[in-house]
Amino acid sequence: MTEHHRGERHALVVGVPPERREEYLDLHRHMWPQVEQMLRAANVRNYSIFIAGDTLLAYYEYIGDDHTADMRRIAADPVTREWWRHTDPCQVRIVEEREPEALWQLIDEVWHLP
């Protein structure tokens, strides 16, 4: 990350049905290295997924110059698409739909301590 490009913070939220919670957690206990490599190649850093009850919160930092293009690269990756084939059934939208085709929905940053 260069001095003039500080990066972007992104947070997203999705629900996990109670009956799929353990399946989802187990998938992430055995995260596929190829998916992690793709995320890094697409300029994603400090990616975390948190869980509270039946709510998942994802946070990541983007250090590239074209977030949209890098997200398309991730979505086009066959291994990532296969990963999503396993994780998507474990997720449900729980907030207003901003991204029509996405399960994970962006949430707004309210405050940040740099």
VEXBA-593312 format. One record per residue: x, y, z of N, C-alpha, C in turn; residue in one letter; residue number from 1. Coordinates in steps of 0.2 Angstrom, whole numbers, always signed. Layout:
% residues N
<atom n_px="X" n_py="Y" n_pz="Z" ca_px="X" ca_py="Y" ca_pz="Z" c_px="X" c_py="Y" c_pz="Z" rest="A" nr="NUM"/>
...
END
This chain:
% residues 114
<atom n_px="+4" n_py="-6" n_pz="+0" ca_px="+0" ca_py="+0" ca_pz="+0" c_px="+5" c_py="+6" c_pz="+0" rest="M" nr="1"/>
<atom n_px="+3" n_py="+11" n_pz="-5" ca_px="+8" ca_py="+16" ca_pz="-5" c_px="+5" c_py="+22" c_pz="-1" rest="T" nr="2"/>
<atom n_px="+9" n_py="+27" n_pz="+0" ca_px="+7" ca_py="+33" ca_pz="+5" c_px="+1" c_py="+36" c_pz="+2" rest="E" nr="3"/>
<atom n_px="+0" n_py="+37" n_pz="-4" ca_px="-6" ca_py="+40" ca_pz="-7" c_px="-12" c_py="+36" c_pz="-7" rest="H" nr="4"/>
<atom n_px="-11" n_py="+30" n_pz="-7" ca_px="-17" ca_py="+25" ca_pz="-7" c_px="-18" c_py="+21" c_pz="-1" rest="H" nr="5"/>
<atom n_px="-22" n_py="+24" n_pz="+4" ca_px="-23" ca_py="+21" ca_pz="+10" c_px="-27" c_py="+14" c_pz="+11" rest="R" nr="6"/>
<atom n_px="-30" n_py="+13" n_pz="+5" ca_px="-34" ca_py="+7" ca_pz="+5" c_px="-42" c_py="+8" c_pz="+7" rest="G" nr="7"/>
<atom n_px="-46" n_py="+3" n_pz="+6" ca_px="-53" ca_py="+4" ca_pz="+8" c_px="-55" c_py="-1" c_pz="+13" rest="E" nr="8"/>
<atom n_px="-59" n_py="+0" n_pz="+17" ca_px="-62" ca_py="-4" ca_pz="+22" c_px="-69" c_py="-6" c_pz="+19" rest="R" nr="9"/>
<atom n_px="-71" n_py="-13" n_pz="+20" ca_px="-77" ca_py="-15" ca_pz="+18" c_px="-80" c_py="-20" c_pz="+23" rest="H" nr="10"/>
<atom n_px="-86" n_py="-19" n_pz="+24" ca_px="-90" ca_py="-23" ca_pz="+29" c_px="-96" c_py="-26" c_pz="+26" rest="A" nr="11"/>
<atom n_px="-98" n_py="-32" n_pz="+27" ca_px="-104" ca_py="-35" ca_pz="+24" c_px="-107" c_py="-39" c_pz="+30" rest="L" nr="12"/>
<atom n_px="-114" n_py="-40" n_pz="+29" ca_px="-117" ca_py="-44" ca_pz="+34" c_px="-122" c_py="-49" c_pz="+30" rest="V" nr="13"/>
<atom n_px="-123" n_py="-55" n_pz="+33" ca_px="-127" ca_py="-60" ca_pz="+30" c_px="-129" c_py="-65" c_pz="+36" rest="V" nr="14"/>
<atom n_px="-135" n_py="-68" n_pz="+36" ca_px="-137" ca_py="-73" ca_pz="+41" c_px="-135" c_py="-80" c_pz="+39" rest="G" nr="15"/>
<atom n_px="-135" n_py="-84" n_pz="+44" ca_px="-134" ca_py="-91" ca_pz="+43" c_px="-140" c_py="-95" c_pz="+47" rest="V" nr="16"/>
<atom n_px="-143" n_py="-99" n_pz="+43" ca_px="-149" ca_py="-102" ca_pz="+47" c_px="-146" c_py="-107" c_pz="+52" rest="P" nr="17"/>
<atom n_px="-150" n_py="-107" n_pz="+58" ca_px="-147" ca_py="-111" ca_pz="+63" c_px="-145" c_py="-118" c_pz="+61" rest="P" nr="18"/>
<atom n_px="-149" n_py="-121" n_pz="+57" ca_px="-148" ca_py="-128" ca_pz="+55" c_px="-141" c_py="-129" c_pz="+51" rest="E" nr="19"/>
<atom n_px="-139" n_py="-123" n_pz="+48" ca_px="-133" ca_py="-123" ca_pz="+44" c_px="-127" c_py="-120" c_pz="+47" rest="R" nr="20"/>
<atom n_px="-128" n_py="-118" n_pz="+53" ca_px="-122" ca_py="-114" ca_pz="+57" c_px="-116" c_py="-119" c_pz="+57" rest="R" nr="21"/>
<atom n_px="-116" n_py="-125" n_pz="+60" ca_px="-111" ca_py="-129" ca_pz="+61" c_px="-107" c_py="-131" c_pz="+54" rest="E" nr="22"/>
<atom n_px="-111" n_py="-132" n_pz="+49" ca_px="-109" ca_py="-133" ca_pz="+42" c_px="-104" c_py="-128" c_pz="+40" rest="E" nr="23"/>
<atom n_px="-107" n_py="-122" n_pz="+41" ca_px="-103" ca_py="-116" ca_pz="+38" c_px="-97" c_py="-115" c_pz="+42" rest="Y" nr="24"/>
<atom n_px="-97" n_py="-116" n_pz="+49" ca_px="-91" ca_py="-115" ca_pz="+53" c_px="-86" c_py="-120" c_pz="+51" rest="L" nr="25"/>
<atom n_px="-88" n_py="-126" n_pz="+50" ca_px="-84" ca_py="-132" ca_pz="+48" c_px="-80" c_py="-130" c_pz="+41" rest="D" nr="26"/>
<atom n_px="-84" n_py="-128" n_pz="+37" ca_px="-81" ca_py="-126" ca_pz="+30" c_px="-75" c_py="-121" c_pz="+31" rest="L" nr="27"/>
<atom n_px="-76" n_py="-116" n_pz="+36" ca_px="-71" ca_py="-111" ca_pz="+37" c_px="-65" c_py="-114" c_pz="+41" rest="H" nr="28"/>
<atom n_px="-67" n_py="-119" n_pz="+45" ca_px="-61" ca_py="-122" ca_pz="+49" c_px="-56" c_py="-126" c_pz="+44" rest="R" nr="29"/>
<atom n_px="-59" n_py="-127" n_pz="+38" ca_px="-55" ca_py="-130" ca_pz="+33" c_px="-55" c_py="-126" c_pz="+26" rest="H" nr="30"/>
<atom n_px="-53" n_py="-120" n_pz="+27" ca_px="-53" ca_py="-115" ca_pz="+22" c_px="-49" c_py="-118" c_pz="+16" rest="M" nr="31"/>
<atom n_px="-51" n_py="-117" n_pz="+10" ca_px="-47" ca_py="-119" ca_pz="+4" c_px="-41" c_py="-114" c_pz="+3" rest="W" nr="32"/>
<atom n_px="-35" n_py="-116" n_pz="+2" ca_px="-29" ca_py="-112" ca_pz="+1" c_px="-30" c_py="-108" c_pz="-5" rest="P" nr="33"/>
<atom n_px="-33" n_py="-111" n_pz="-11" ca_px="-34" ca_py="-108" ca_pz="-17" c_px="-38" c_py="-102" c_pz="-17" rest="Q" nr="34"/>
<atom n_px="-43" n_py="-102" n_pz="-12" ca_px="-48" ca_py="-97" ca_pz="-11" c_px="-44" c_py="-91" c_pz="-8" rest="V" nr="35"/>
<atom n_px="-40" n_py="-93" n_pz="-3" ca_px="-36" ca_py="-88" ca_pz="+0" c_px="-31" c_py="-84" c_pz="-4" rest="E" nr="36"/>
<atom n_px="-28" n_py="-88" n_pz="-9" ca_px="-23" ca_py="-86" ca_pz="-13" c_px="-27" c_py="-81" c_pz="-18" rest="Q" nr="37"/>
<atom n_px="-33" n_py="-83" n_pz="-21" ca_px="-36" ca_py="-78" ca_pz="-25" c_px="-38" c_py="-72" c_pz="-22" rest="M" nr="38"/>
<atom n_px="-40" n_py="-72" n_pz="-16" ca_px="-42" ca_py="-66" ca_pz="-12" c_px="-35" c_py="-61" c_pz="-12" rest="L" nr="39"/>
<atom n_px="-30" n_py="-64" n_pz="-10" ca_px="-24" ca_py="-60" ca_pz="-10" c_px="-22" c_py="-57" c_pz="-16" rest="R" nr="40"/>
<atom n_px="-22" n_py="-61" n_pz="-22" ca_px="-21" ca_py="-59" ca_pz="-28" c_px="-25" c_py="-53" c_pz="-31" rest="A" nr="41"/>
<atom n_px="-31" n_py="-53" n_pz="-28" ca_px="-36" ca_py="-48" ca_pz="-29" c_px="-36" c_py="-42" c_pz="-24" rest="A" nr="42"/>
<atom n_px="-30" n_py="-41" n_pz="-21" ca_px="-29" ca_py="-36" ca_pz="-17" c_px="-33" c_py="-35" c_pz="-10" rest="N" nr="43"/>
<atom n_px="-35" n_py="-41" n_pz="-8" ca_px="-39" ca_py="-41" ca_pz="-2" c_px="-34" c_py="-43" c_pz="+4" rest="V" nr="44"/>
<atom n_px="-35" n_py="-39" n_pz="+9" ca_px="-31" ca_py="-40" ca_pz="+15" c_px="-35" c_py="-40" c_pz="+21" rest="R" nr="45"/>
<atom n_px="-32" n_py="-43" n_pz="+27" ca_px="-35" ca_py="-43" ca_pz="+33" c_px="-43" c_py="-45" c_pz="+33" rest="N" nr="46"/>
<atom n_px="-44" n_py="-50" n_pz="+30" ca_px="-51" ca_py="-52" ca_pz="+29" c_px="-53" c_py="-57" c_pz="+35" rest="Y" nr="47"/>
<atom n_px="-58" n_py="-55" n_pz="+38" ca_px="-61" ca_py="-58" ca_pz="+44" c_px="-68" c_py="-59" c_pz="+43" rest="S" nr="48"/>
<atom n_px="-71" n_py="-65" n_pz="+46" ca_px="-78" ca_py="-66" ca_pz="+46" c_px="-79" c_py="-67" c_pz="+54" rest="I" nr="49"/>
<atom n_px="-84" n_py="-64" n_pz="+56" ca_px="-86" ca_py="-64" ca_pz="+63" c_px="-93" c_py="-67" c_pz="+64" rest="F" nr="50"/>
<atom n_px="-95" n_py="-71" n_pz="+69" ca_px="-101" ca_py="-73" ca_pz="+70" c_px="-104" c_py="-71" c_pz="+77" rest="I" nr="51"/>
<atom n_px="-110" n_py="-69" n_pz="+77" ca_px="-114" ca_py="-68" ca_pz="+83" c_px="-121" c_py="-71" c_pz="+82" rest="A" nr="52"/>
<atom n_px="-122" n_py="-76" n_pz="+86" ca_px="-129" ca_py="-79" ca_pz="+85" c_px="-129" c_py="-82" c_pz="+78" rest="G" nr="53"/>
<atom n_px="-134" n_py="-80" n_pz="+74" ca_px="-135" ca_py="-82" ca_pz="+67" c_px="-133" c_py="-77" c_pz="+62" rest="D" nr="54"/>
<atom n_px="-129" n_py="-72" n_pz="+64" ca_px="-127" ca_py="-67" ca_pz="+60" c_px="-119" c_py="-67" c_pz="+59" rest="T" nr="55"/>
<atom n_px="-118" n_py="-66" n_pz="+52" ca_px="-111" ca_py="-66" ca_pz="+50" c_px="-109" c_py="-59" c_pz="+48" rest="L" nr="56"/>
<atom n_px="-103" n_py="-57" n_pz="+50" ca_px="-101" ca_py="-50" ca_pz="+48" c_px="-94" c_py="-51" c_pz="+45" rest="L" nr="57"/>
<atom n_px="-93" n_py="-49" n_pz="+39" ca_px="-86" ca_py="-49" ca_pz="+36" c_px="-83" c_py="-43" c_pz="+36" rest="A" nr="58"/>
<atom n_px="-77" n_py="-42" n_pz="+36" ca_px="-73" ca_py="-36" ca_pz="+36" c_px="-66" c_py="-38" c_pz="+32" rest="Y" nr="59"/>
<atom n_px="-65" n_py="-33" n_pz="+27" ca_px="-59" ca_py="-34" ca_pz="+24" c_px="-56" c_py="-27" c_pz="+22" rest="Y" nr="60"/>
<atom n_px="-50" n_py="-27" n_pz="+20" ca_px="-47" ca_py="-21" ca_pz="+18" c_px="-44" c_py="-22" c_pz="+10" rest="E" nr="61"/>
<atom n_px="-46" n_py="-17" n_pz="+6" ca_px="-44" ca_py="-18" ca_pz="-1" c_px="-38" c_py="-13" c_pz="-2" rest="Y" nr="62"/>
<atom n_px="-33" n_py="-15" n_pz="-5" ca_px="-27" ca_py="-11" ca_pz="-6" c_px="-26" c_py="-10" c_pz="-14" rest="I" nr="63"/>
<atom n_px="-30" n_py="-12" n_pz="-18" ca_px="-29" ca_py="-11" ca_pz="-25" c_px="-32" c_py="-5" c_pz="-28" rest="G" nr="64"/>
<atom n_px="-32" n_py="-4" n_pz="-34" ca_px="-34" ca_py="+2" ca_pz="-38" c_px="-41" c_py="+2" c_pz="-41" rest="D" nr="65"/>
<atom n_px="-44" n_py="-5" n_pz="-42" ca_px="-50" ca_py="-6" ca_pz="-45" c_px="-54" c_py="-11" c_pz="-42" rest="D" nr="66"/>
<atom n_px="-57" n_py="-9" n_pz="-36" ca_px="-61" ca_py="-14" ca_pz="-32" c_px="-66" c_py="-18" c_pz="-37" rest="H" nr="67"/>
<atom n_px="-70" n_py="-15" n_pz="-41" ca_px="-75" ca_py="-18" ca_pz="-45" c_px="-71" c_py="-24" c_pz="-49" rest="T" nr="68"/>
<atom n_px="-66" n_py="-22" n_pz="-53" ca_px="-62" ca_py="-27" ca_pz="-57" c_px="-60" c_py="-33" c_pz="-53" rest="A" nr="69"/>
<atom n_px="-57" n_py="-31" n_pz="-47" ca_px="-54" ca_py="-37" ca_pz="-43" c_px="-60" c_py="-41" c_pz="-40" rest="D" nr="70"/>
<atom n_px="-65" n_py="-38" n_pz="-39" ca_px="-71" ca_py="-43" ca_pz="-36" c_px="-73" c_py="-47" c_pz="-42" rest="M" nr="71"/>
<atom n_px="-73" n_py="-44" n_pz="-48" ca_px="-75" ca_py="-48" ca_pz="-54" c_px="-70" c_py="-54" c_pz="-55" rest="R" nr="72"/>
<atom n_px="-64" n_py="-53" n_pz="-54" ca_px="-59" ca_py="-58" ca_pz="-55" c_px="-60" c_py="-64" c_pz="-50" rest="R" nr="73"/>
<atom n_px="-62" n_py="-62" n_pz="-44" ca_px="-63" ca_py="-67" ca_pz="-38" c_px="-69" c_py="-71" c_pz="-41" rest="I" nr="74"/>
<atom n_px="-75" n_py="-67" n_pz="-43" ca_px="-81" ca_py="-71" ca_pz="-45" c_px="-80" c_py="-75" c_pz="-51" rest="A" nr="75"/>
<atom n_px="-75" n_py="-74" n_pz="-55" ca_px="-74" ca_py="-78" ca_pz="-61" c_px="-69" c_py="-84" c_pz="-60" rest="A" nr="76"/>
<atom n_px="-66" n_py="-84" n_pz="-54" ca_px="-62" ca_py="-90" ca_pz="-52" c_px="-65" c_py="-96" c_pz="-51" rest="D" nr="77"/>
<atom n_px="-64" n_py="-101" n_pz="-55" ca_px="-67" ca_py="-108" ca_pz="-54" c_px="-67" c_py="-111" c_pz="-47" rest="P" nr="78"/>
<atom n_px="-62" n_py="-110" n_pz="-44" ca_px="-61" ca_py="-113" ca_pz="-37" c_px="-65" c_py="-109" c_pz="-32" rest="V" nr="79"/>
<atom n_px="-65" n_py="-103" n_pz="-33" ca_px="-69" ca_py="-99" ca_pz="-28" c_px="-77" c_py="-100" c_pz="-30" rest="T" nr="80"/>
<atom n_px="-78" n_py="-101" n_pz="-36" ca_px="-85" ca_py="-102" ca_pz="-38" c_px="-88" c_py="-109" c_pz="-34" rest="R" nr="81"/>
<atom n_px="-83" n_py="-114" n_pz="-34" ca_px="-85" ca_py="-120" ca_pz="-31" c_px="-85" c_py="-119" c_pz="-24" rest="E" nr="82"/>
<atom n_px="-81" n_py="-115" n_pz="-21" ca_px="-81" ca_py="-114" ca_pz="-14" c_px="-88" c_py="-111" c_pz="-12" rest="W" nr="83"/>
<atom n_px="-90" n_py="-106" n_pz="-16" ca_px="-97" ca_py="-103" ca_pz="-15" c_px="-103" c_py="-108" c_pz="-16" rest="W" nr="84"/>
<atom n_px="-102" n_py="-113" n_pz="-20" ca_px="-107" ca_py="-118" ca_pz="-21" c_px="-108" c_py="-122" c_pz="-14" rest="R" nr="85"/>
<atom n_px="-103" n_py="-122" n_pz="-10" ca_px="-104" ca_py="-125" ca_pz="-3" c_px="-106" c_py="-120" c_pz="+2" rest="H" nr="86"/>
<atom n_px="-104" n_py="-114" n_pz="+2" ca_px="-105" ca_py="-109" ca_pz="+7" c_px="-112" c_py="-106" c_pz="+6" rest="T" nr="87"/>
<atom n_px="-114" n_py="-104" n_pz="+0" ca_px="-120" ca_py="-101" ca_pz="-2" c_px="-126" c_py="-104" c_pz="+1" rest="D" nr="88"/>
<atom n_px="-127" n_py="-110" n_pz="+1" ca_px="-133" ca_py="-113" ca_pz="+4" c_px="-133" c_py="-112" c_pz="+12" rest="P" nr="89"/>
<atom n_px="-128" n_py="-110" n_pz="+15" ca_px="-128" ca_py="-109" ca_pz="+22" c_px="-129" c_py="-101" c_pz="+24" rest="C" nr="90"/>
<atom n_px="-131" n_py="-97" n_pz="+19" ca_px="-132" ca_py="-90" ca_pz="+20" c_px="-139" c_py="-88" c_pz="+18" rest="Q" nr="91"/>
<atom n_px="-141" n_py="-83" n_pz="+21" ca_px="-148" ca_py="-80" ca_pz="+20" c_px="-147" c_py="-72" c_pz="+21" rest="V" nr="92"/>
<atom n_px="-150" n_py="-68" n_pz="+17" ca_px="-150" ca_py="-61" ca_pz="+17" c_px="-154" c_py="-59" c_pz="+24" rest="R" nr="93"/>
<atom n_px="-151" n_py="-54" n_pz="+27" ca_px="-155" ca_py="-52" ca_pz="+33" c_px="-156" c_py="-44" c_pz="+34" rest="I" nr="94"/>
<atom n_px="-153" n_py="-41" n_pz="+29" ca_px="-154" ca_py="-33" ca_pz="+29" c_px="-156" c_py="-31" c_pz="+22" rest="V" nr="95"/>
<atom n_px="-158" n_py="-25" n_pz="+21" ca_px="-161" ca_py="-23" ca_pz="+15" c_px="-156" c_py="-24" c_pz="+9" rest="E" nr="96"/>
<atom n_px="-159" n_py="-26" n_pz="+4" ca_px="-155" ca_py="-28" ca_pz="-2" c_px="-152" c_py="-22" c_pz="-6" rest="E" nr="97"/>
<atom n_px="-145" n_py="-21" n_pz="-6" ca_px="-142" ca_py="-16" ca_pz="-10" c_px="-139" c_py="-19" c_pz="-16" rest="R" nr="98"/>
<atom n_px="-136" n_py="-25" n_pz="-15" ca_px="-133" ca_py="-29" ca_pz="-21" c_px="-138" c_py="-34" c_pz="-23" rest="E" nr="99"/>
<atom n_px="-142" n_py="-33" n_pz="-28" ca_px="-148" ca_py="-38" ca_pz="-30" c_px="-146" c_py="-45" c_pz="-30" rest="P" nr="100"/>
<atom n_px="-140" n_py="-47" n_pz="-33" ca_px="-139" ca_py="-54" ca_pz="-33" c_px="-134" c_py="-57" c_pz="-28" rest="E" nr="101"/>
<atom n_px="-133" n_py="-53" n_pz="-23" ca_px="-128" ca_py="-55" ca_pz="-18" c_px="-131" c_py="-57" c_pz="-11" rest="A" nr="102"/>
<atom n_px="-129" n_py="-62" n_pz="-8" ca_px="-131" ca_py="-64" ca_pz="-2" c_px="-128" c_py="-59" c_pz="+4" rest="L" nr="103"/>
<atom n_px="-122" n_py="-58" n_pz="+4" ca_px="-119" ca_py="-54" ca_pz="+8" c_px="-120" c_py="-46" c_pz="+6" rest="W" nr="104"/>
<atom n_px="-123" n_py="-42" n_pz="+10" ca_px="-125" ca_py="-36" ca_pz="+9" c_px="-120" c_py="-31" c_pz="+12" rest="Q" nr="105"/>
<atom n_px="-118" n_py="-25" n_pz="+9" ca_px="-113" ca_py="-20" ca_pz="+12" c_px="-117" c_py="-17" c_pz="+17" rest="L" nr="106"/>
<atom n_px="-113" n_py="-15" n_pz="+22" ca_px="-116" ca_py="-11" ca_pz="+28" c_px="-111" c_py="-5" c_pz="+28" rest="I" nr="107"/>
<atom n_px="-114" n_py="+1" n_pz="+31" ca_px="-111" ca_py="+7" ca_pz="+31" c_px="-107" c_py="+8" c_pz="+37" rest="D" nr="108"/>
<atom n_px="-101" n_py="+11" n_pz="+36" ca_px="-96" ca_py="+13" ca_pz="+42" c_px="-99" c_py="+19" c_pz="+45" rest="E" nr="109"/>
<atom n_px="-100" n_py="+18" n_pz="+52" ca_px="-102" ca_py="+24" ca_pz="+56" c_px="-97" c_py="+28" c_pz="+59" rest="V" nr="110"/>
<atom n_px="-91" n_py="+24" n_pz="+61" ca_px="-86" ca_py="+27" ca_pz="+64" c_px="-80" c_py="+23" c_pz="+63" rest="W" nr="111"/>
<atom n_px="-74" n_py="+26" n_pz="+63" ca_px="-67" ca_py="+23" ca_pz="+63" c_px="-62" c_py="+27" c_pz="+66" rest="H" nr="112"/>
<atom n_px="-58" n_py="+23" n_pz="+70" ca_px="-52" ca_py="+26" ca_pz="+74" c_px="-46" c_py="+24" c_pz="+70" rest="L" nr="113"/>
<atom n_px="-43" n_py="+29" n_pz="+66" ca_px="-37" ca_py="+27" ca_pz="+63" c_px="-31" c_py="+26" c_pz="+67" rest="P" nr="114"/>
END
